[in-house]
């Protein structure tokens, strides 16, 4: 028997890095906090993993695997089933969603943004951003911030 699960890549559950107020129906559904960062998936493991990535912003799957009490291979396998992405790709996708959100919705200095999203320095962050996007983060922010 072939079982198919709904896939939850980061873009399907990410709401906001800085959060938003929980709606009344979300509070009724059991959200314990007034600030919401992710849509619940109904899978405790994936919801916990998303919260951990949000909190720690570590690049390494083995970091999260250790916290969850599984091997990096087991973590990656679980995420492949639940999201269609291996752990490293899931973490990377989530981090870039967070970076985009912070650039668009905060006035944080780039150094703070880099630190909060797991980069060791502004220089390292800027290099990674330029490699991925093609322009410096400051230019990207000026170009897109405040546009629908």
C-alpha positions in Angstrom: 0.0 0.0 0.0 1.4 3.4 -1.0 0.8 6.2 1.5 1.1 9.8 0.4 1.6 12.6 2.9 0.9 16.3 2.4 4.2 17.9 2.0 5.2 20.9 4.2 8.2 22.8 2.7 9.1 25.9 4.7 7.2 28.3 2.3 3.9 26.4 3.2 4.2 27.0 7.0 6.3 30.1 7.4 4.3 33.2 8.5 6.8 35.7 9.8 10.2 35.8 11.5 9.1 38.6 13.8 5.7 37.0 14.3 2.1 38.3 14.3 -0.6 38.2 16.8 -2.5 34.9 16.9 -6.0 35.1 15.6 -8.9 34.2 17.9 -9.5 30.9 16.2 -5.8 30.0 16.5 -5.9 30.7 20.2 -9.0 28.4 20.4 -7.0 25.7 18.5 -4.5 25.6 21.3 -1.8 28.2 20.5 -0.2 28.9 23.8 1.3 32.2 22.8 -0.1 35.3 21.4 2.6 35.5 18.7 2.5 33.1 15.8 5.5 32.3 13.5 4.3 29.2 11.7 1.2 27.5 10.5 0.7 24.3 12.4 1.2 21.2 10.2 -0.5 18.7 12.5 2.8 16.8 12.8 4.4 17.3 16.2 7.9 16.5 14.9 7.8 19.0 12.0 6.2 21.7 14.2 8.9 21.3 16.8 11.7 21.2 14.2 10.3 24.5 12.6 10.3 26.1 16.0 13.9 25.0 16.7 15.1 26.3 13.3 13.3 29.6 14.0 14.9 29.9 17.4 18.5 28.8 16.7 19.0 29.5 13.0 21.9 27.0 12.9 23.1 25.9 9.5 23.8 22.3 10.4 21.2 19.5 10.4 23.3 17.5 13.0 22.8 20.4 15.5 19.0 19.8 15.3 19.3 16.0 15.1 21.2 16.0 18.4 18.5 18.2 20.1 15.8 15.9 18.8 17.6 12.7 19.8 18.0 11.3 16.2 20.8 11.0 13.7 21.3 13.5 11.0 20.3 10.8 8.5 17.1 10.1 10.4 16.2 13.8 10.6 16.8 14.2 6.9 14.7 11.1 6.1 11.8 12.4 8.2 11.9 15.8 6.6 12.1 14.2 3.1 8.8 12.4 3.9 7.2 15.4 5.6 8.3 18.1 3.3 9.9 16.7 0.2 13.2 18.3 1.2 16.3 16.8 3.0 17.2 18.6 6.3 19.9 20.9 4.9 17.7 22.1 2.1 14.7 22.7 4.5 16.9 24.7 6.8 18.3 26.8 4.0 14.9 27.4 2.5 13.5 28.5 5.9 16.5 30.8 6.6 16.1 32.5 3.3 12.4 33.1 4.0 13.3 34.6 7.3 16.0 36.8 5.6 13.5 38.0 3.1 10.9 38.7 5.8 13.3 40.7 7.9 14.6 42.7 5.0 11.1 43.6 4.0 9.4 44.2 7.4 12.1 45.5 9.7 14.6 48.3 9.8 17.1 46.1 11.5 20.7 47.0 10.6 22.1 44.3 8.3 24.7 43.2 10.9 21.8 42.4 13.4 19.9 40.6 10.6 23.0 38.6 9.7 23.7 37.6 13.3 20.0 36.7 14.0 19.8 34.5 10.9 22.9 32.5 11.8 25.8 34.2 9.9 29.1 34.7 11.7 29.5 38.2 10.2 27.9 40.8 8.0 30.6 40.1 5.4 29.7 36.4 5.3 26.0 37.2 5.1 26.5 39.8 2.3 28.7 37.3 0.3 26.0 34.6 0.6 23.2 37.0 -0.3 25.0 38.3 -3.4 25.8 34.7 -4.5 22.1 33.7 -4.1 20.3 36.9 -5.2 22.9 38.7 -7.3 22.9 42.1 -5.5 23.8 43.2 -2.0 21.2 43.0 0.7 21.1 46.7 1.2 20.2 47.2 -2.5 17.6 44.5 -2.4 16.0 46.1 0.6 15.8 49.5 -1.1 14.4 48.0 -4.2 11.6 45.8 -2.6 10.8 47.2 0.8 7.4 48.8 0.9 6.2 47.2 -2.3 3.0 45.1 -2.2 
